[in-house]
Amino acid sequence: MKKVAIFDIDGTIFRSSLLIEITEALIQEGIFPEKAEKIYSGAFKNWLDRKGSYDEYIHGVIDAFEKYIVGIKESDFSRIAKRVVAFHKNRVYRFTRDLVAELHEKNYYIIAISNSPKETVDEFCKTMGFDRSYGRIYATDKNGKLNGETLHLELMRDKAKLLKFIAKEHGFSLKGSVGVGDSEADIPFLKLVDRPICFNPNSKLYAHARRAGWEIVVERKDVVYHLQ
């Protein structure tokens, strides 16, 4: 039975957010209106100035994306997703990139779980050598346009529940498993794996990791720090 490794993607392997990049690209292409950026531009500036949180910024991007994705052609969305990944595919952290390669050599079954759109997650993970990837699935209507509905939303919101589902579906054991995440939203699934790694953690995940004795890794410029 293969061992399993589970990675978050945004901020963990990819040095940005796939959702942010595809939202920006959709605006640049004129598929989303320019005013979509106003929904999150204030939160973005506050985050850059360290006056606001990244969570506020990313939730603003989510609001803009979900507001303007309705009625967009699925074919346009897929085209932009492929373009975004082609442009950003090498914008990754060295530690997690090398860890994926190391685990691949050790015959791990490597899974990506992300709340970015599945089209971008799948495209990105193809370039990284993942065996399976999971992202948010946006439904289409009979005319091939995205209707704003998110399929299996409850499952995607709970990475621990999703991991249990994946393990049951494929008959995996979590013995010897590895998990990598960067925020408190990843804590539930990190609790399930044998080797939880908190990579560039936010303050809430960092505090939990210190209490739990989990491995903490920070990559800054060209240095990787193993804190615990």
PADREN-436784 format. One record per atom (N, C-alpha, C, CB): residue in one letter; x, y, z. Coordinates in steps of 0.2 Angstrom, whole numbers, plus 5000, padded with zeros to 4 digits. Glycine has a CB too. Layout:
AXYZ;...
END
This chain:
M500449945000;M500050005000;M500450065000;M499550005006;K500350114995;K500750174995;K500650215001;K500650214988;K501150255003;K501050305008;K500850365004;K501750325011;V500450415008;V500150475005;V500450535008;V499350465007;A500550585003;A500750655005;A500150705003;A501450665002;I500050745007;I499450795005;I499750865006;I498850785010;F499650905001;F499950975000;F499351024999;F500450984995;D499351075003;D499051135001;D499451164996;D498951185007;I499151214991;I499451234986;I499651314987;I499051224979;D499151354988;D499251424988;D499651444994;D498551464988;G500251474993;G500651494998;G501051445001;G500251535004;T500951384999;T501351325002;T501751294996;T500851275004;I501551284990;I501951274985;I502051334980;I501751204981;F501451354978;F501451414974;F501551474978;F500751424970;R501951524975;R502151584979;R501651634978;R502851604977;S501051624978;S500551674977;S499851634978;S500451714971;S499351654975;S498651614976;S498451604968;S498151654980;L498251544967;L498051534960;L497351574959;L497951464959;L496951584964;L496351614963;L496451694962;L495951614970;I496951724965;I497151794964;I497351804957;I497751814969;E497851754955;E498151764948;E497651754943;E498651714947;I497151704943;I496651704938;I496151754938;I496251634939;T495951784944;T495551844945;T495851904941;T495351854952;E496451914943;E496851964939;E496851954932;E497551974942;A496951894929;A496951884922;A496351894919;A497251814921;L495751874922;L495151884920;L494951954919;L494551844924;I495151994924;I495052074923;I495452094917;I495252104930;Q496152074917;Q496552104911;Q496252084904;Q497252074912;E495952024904;E495652004898;E495052034896;E495551924898;G494752074901;G494052104900;G493552054901;G494052134893;I493651994903;I493051954904;I492751974911;I493351874905;F493151994916;F492852024922;F492952104921;F493252004928;P492452144923;P492452214922;P493052244927;P491852244924;E493352294925;E493852324929;E493652344936;E494152394926;K492952354937;K492752374944;K492752314949;K492052394943;A492852254946;A492952194950;A493552204955;A493052134946;E494052234953;E494652244957;E494552294963;E495252274953;K494052334962;K493852384968;K493652344974;K493352434966;I493352284973;I493152244979;I493652224984;I492752184976;Y494252214981;Y494752194985;Y495452244985;Y495052124983;S495452294982;S495952334981;S496152374988;S495852394976;G495652394991;G495752424998;G496152375003;G495152445001;A495852315003;A496152265007;A496852245005;A495652195007;F496952244999;F497652224996;F498152284999;F497652224988;K497952344998;K498352395000;K498452395008;K498052464998;N497952385011;N498052375019;N498552315021;N497352365022;W498452265017;W498952205018;W499652225016;W498652145014;L499752255011;L500452275009;L500752325014;L500452315002;D500252365017;D500552415022;D500552385029;D500052475022;R500352325029;R500352295036;R499852325041;R501052285039;K499352345038;K498752375042;K498152335042;K498552445039;G498152285038;G497652235037;G497852165036;G497152255031;S497452115036;S497652045036;S497652015029;S497251995041;Y498051965028;Y497951925021;Y497251895020;Y498551875020;D497051875026;D496351845025;D495851895023;D496151815032;E495851955025;E495352005022;E495452015015;E495452075026;Y496152015013;Y496252025006;Y496051965002;Y497052035005;I496151905004;I495951845000;I495151835000;I496251785002;H494851855005;H494151855005;H493851905000;H493851865012;G494151965000;G493952014995;G493951984988;G494352074995;V494551944986;V494651914980;V494151864978;V495351884979;I493951824983;I493451774983;I492751804981;I493351734989;D492651864985;D491951894984;D491951924976;D491851954988;A492451954974;A492451974967;A492451924962;A493152014966;F492751864963;F492751814959;F492051784958;F493251754961;E491751764964;E491151734964;E490551774961;E490951704971;K490651844962;K490151894959;K490151894952;K490251964962;Y490751894949;Y490851904942;Y490951844938;Y491351954940;I490951784941;I491051724937;I490451694934;I491351664941;V489851724937;V489251694934;V489151724927;V488651724939;G488951674922;G488851694915;G489451694911;G488551764915;I490051684914;I490651674910;I490651604906;I491251684914;K490851604900;K490951544896;K491451504899;K491151554889;E491351434900;E491751394903;E492451384899;E491451324904;S492351394892;S492951384888;S493351444889;S492651384881;D493151504890;D493551564891;D493951554898;D493151624892;F493551524903;F493851514910;F494451464909;F493351494914;S494351414906;S494851364905;S495451384901;S494551294901;R495351424896;R495851454892;R496251504896;R495551494886;I495951544901;I496351584905;I496751544910;I495851634908;A496451494913;A496751454918;A497351424915;A496251394920;K497351404909;K497951374906;K498551424905;K497751334899;R498251484903;R498751544902;R499051564908;R498451594899;V498651564914;V498951584920;V499451534923;V498351594925;V499351474922;V499751424925;V500451424920;V499451354925;A500351424914;A500951424909;A501451484911;A500751434902;F501151544913;F501551594915;F501851594922;F501151664915;H501451564927;H501751564934;H501951494936;H501151584938;K502051444932;K502151374934;K502751364938;K502151324928;N503251404937;N503951404940;N503951444946;N504451414936;R503451484948;R503451524954;R503251484960;R502951584953;V503751444962;V503651394968;V504151404973;V503651324965;Y504051384979;Y504551374984;Y504951314983;Y504151374991;R505651324985;R506051274984;R505951214988;R506751304984;F505851234995;F505751175000;F505251134998;F505651205007;T504651154996;T504051114995;T504151084988;T503351154995;R504451114983;R504551084976;R505051024977;R504851144972;D505551034981;D506050984982;D505750924986;D506651004985;L505250944991;L504950894995;L504450844991;L504550925001;V504150874986;V503650844982;V504150794978;V503250884977;A504650814975;A505150774971;A505450714975;A505750814968;E505550734981;E505850684986;E505350624987;E506150714992;L504750644989;L504250594991;L504050554985;L503650634994;H504050594979;H503850554973;H504350494972;H503950604967;E505050514973;E505550454972;E505450404977;E506250484973;K505150414983;K504950364988;K504350334987;K504950404995;N504050344981;N503450314979;N502750334983;N503550234979;Y502750394986;Y502150414989;Y501650434983;Y502350484993;Y501050424985;Y500450454981;Y500350524984;Y499850404982;I500450574979;I500450644981;I499850674979;I501050674978;I499550704984;I498850744983;I498850814984;I498350704987;A498550854980;A498450924981;A497750944983;A498750964975;I497650984988;I497051004990;I497051074991;I496750974997;S496551114987;S496551184986;S495851214986;S497051204981;N495751274988;N495151304987;N495151354981;N494951334994;S495651344977;S495651384971;S495251344966;S496351394969;P495051374960;P494651334955;P495051274953;P494451384950;K494651224952;K494951154950;K495351164943;K494451104949;E495051204939;E495451214932;E496151234933;E495051264928;T496251284937;T496951304938;T497351254943;T496951374942;V497051224948;V497351184952;V497651124948;V496951154958;D497151094943;D497351034939;D497951054935;D496751014935;E497851114931;E498451134927;E499051144930;E498251194923;F499051174936;F499651184940;F499951114942;F499551224946;C499551074945;C499851014948;C500150964942;C499250974951;K499850974936;K500150934931;K500950944930;K499850944924;T501151014931;T501851034930;T502251004936;T501851104929;M501950984942;M502250974948;M502350894949;M501951004954;G501950854945;G502050784946;G501550754952;G502750764948;F501050794953;F500550764958;F500150704955;F500050824960;D499950664959;D499550604956;D498750624956;D499650544961;R498550664960;R497850684961;R497850754963;R497450634965;S497350794961;S497250864963;S496450874964;S497550914959;Y496350914969;Y495650934971;Y495551014972;Y495450894978;G495151034968;G494951114969;G494251124969;G495351144964;R494051184969;R493351204969;R493051194962;R493251274971;I492551164961;I492251144955;I491651194954;I491951074954;Y491651234949;Y491051284947;Y490651254942;Y491351354945;A490051244943;A489551214939;A489451254932;A488951194942;T489251224927;T489051254921;T488351244919;T489551234915;D488051284915;D487351274913;D487351244906;D486951344913;K486751234903;K486651194897;K487051234891;K485951184896;N487151294892;N487451334887;N488251344888;N487151404887;G488451304893;G489251304894;G489451364897;G489551294887;K489051394901;K489251454905;K489251434913;K488751514904;L489651464916;L489751454923;L489151484927;L490351484926;N488751454931;N488151474934;N488251504941;N487651424934;G488851504944;G488951524951;G488951474956;G488551584952;E488651414954;E488551364959;E489251324960;E488051314957;T489451314966;T490051274968;T489851204970;T490451304973;L490051154967;L489851084968;L490351054974;L489951044962;H489951014978;H490350984984;H490651034988;H490850934981;L490351094989;L490651144993;L490751125000;L490151204993;E490351095004;E490451075011;E491051025011;E489851035013;L491150985007;L491750935007;L492350975006;L491650885002;M492351025001;M492951064999;M493151115005;M492851104993;R492651135009;R492751185014;R493151145020;R492151215017;D493051085020;D493351045026;D493850995023;D492751005030;K494551015024;K495050975021;K495150905024;K495651015021;A494950905031;A495050845035;A494550795032;A494950855042;K493950815031;K493350775029;K493550755022;K492650815029;L493850795018;L494050775011;L494550725011;L494250835007;L495050735015;L495550685016;L495350615018;L496150705021;K494850615023;K494550555025;K494250515019;K494150565031;F493850565015;F493450535009;F493950505004;F493050595006;I494550545003;I495050514998;I495350455000;I495550574997;A495550445006;A495850385009;A495350325009;A496050395016;K494650345010;K494250285009;K494050265002;K493550305013;E494050314998;E493950304991;E494450264987;E493850374987;H495050274989;H495650244986;H495950184990;H496250294985;G495650174996;G495950125001;G496650145004;G495950064997;F496750205005;F497350225007;F497350215015;F497550295005;S497950205018;S498050215025;S498450275026;S498450145028;L498350315031;L498750375033;L499350355037;L498250425037;K499550295038;K500150275042;K500750295037;K500150205043;G501150335040;G501750365037;G501650425032;G502050305033;S501050455033;S500850505029;S501150575030;S500050515029;V501150615025;V501450685026;V500950735024;V502150685022;G500950785028;G500450845026;G500850905027;G499850845030;V500650955022;V500951025022;V500451075021;V501551025016;G500451125026;G499951175025;G500251245028;G499351165029;D499851295027;D500151365029;D499751405033;D500351405023;S499151385035;S498651425038;S498251385043;S498151465034;E497851415048;E497451375053;E496951335049;E497151425058;A496751355043;A496251315040;A496551245038;A496051345033;D497151235038;D497451175037;D497551125043;D498151185034;I497451155049;I497551115055;I497151055055;I497351155061;P496451055054;P496150985054;P496450935050;P495450995052;F496650945044;F496950885040;F497650875042;F496950905032;L498050925045;L498750915047;L498650865054;L499050975049;K498150865057;K498050825063;K498050755061;K497450845067;L497850735055;L497650675053;L498350635050;L497150665047;V498850675049;V499450645046;V499950625051;V499750685040;D500450585049;D500950565054;D501450615054;D501250495052;R501650655049;R502150705049;R501850775046;R502750685044;P501550815051;P501250875049;P501850925048;P500750905054;I501850965043;I502351015041;I501951085040;I502850995035;C502151125045;C501851195044;C502351245040;C501751225051;F502251255034;F502651295030;F502451365029;F502751255023;N502951405031;N502751485031;N502151495034;N502751505024;P502051465040;P501351475043;P501151545045;P501351425050;N500551555045;N500251615048;N500251615056;N499551635046;S500051665059;S500151665067;S499751615070;S499951735069;K499151595068;K498751555071;K498951485070;K498051555069;L499251465064;L499551395063;L500151395067;L499651385056;Y500551445067;Y501251445070;Y501151425078;Y501551505069;A500651465081;A500451455088;A500251385089;A499951505090;H499851355085;H499651285086;H500151235085;H499051265081;A500551245080;A501151205079;A501651205085;A501551225072;R501751255088;R502251265093;R501951225099;R502351335096;R501251225100;R500951185106;R500951115104;R500251215107;A500851095098;A500851025096;A501450995095;A500351015090;G502051035094;G502651005093;G502750985086;G502750945097;W502351015081;W502451005074;W503051035071;W501751025070;E503251005065;E503751035061;E503651105058;E504050985056;I504051155059;I503951215056;I504551235052;I503851275062;V504351255046;V504851275041;V504651335038;V504951215035;V505151385037;V505051445034;V505651455029;V505151505040;E505351475023;E505851495017;E505851565016;E505651455011;R506351595017;R506451675016;R507051685011;R506551705023;K506951715006;K507451735001;K507751664999;K508051775004;D508351655000;D508651584998;D508851545004;D509251604993;V508551555009;V508651515015;V508051485018;V508951565021;V508151415020;V507651375022;V507751365030;V507451315019;Y507351385034;Y507451385041;Y506951325044;Y507251445045;H507251275048;H506851225051;H506851245058;H507151155050;L506251275061;L506151295067;L506051245072;L505651355067;Q505751195070;Q505551145076;Q505551075072;Q504951155079;
END
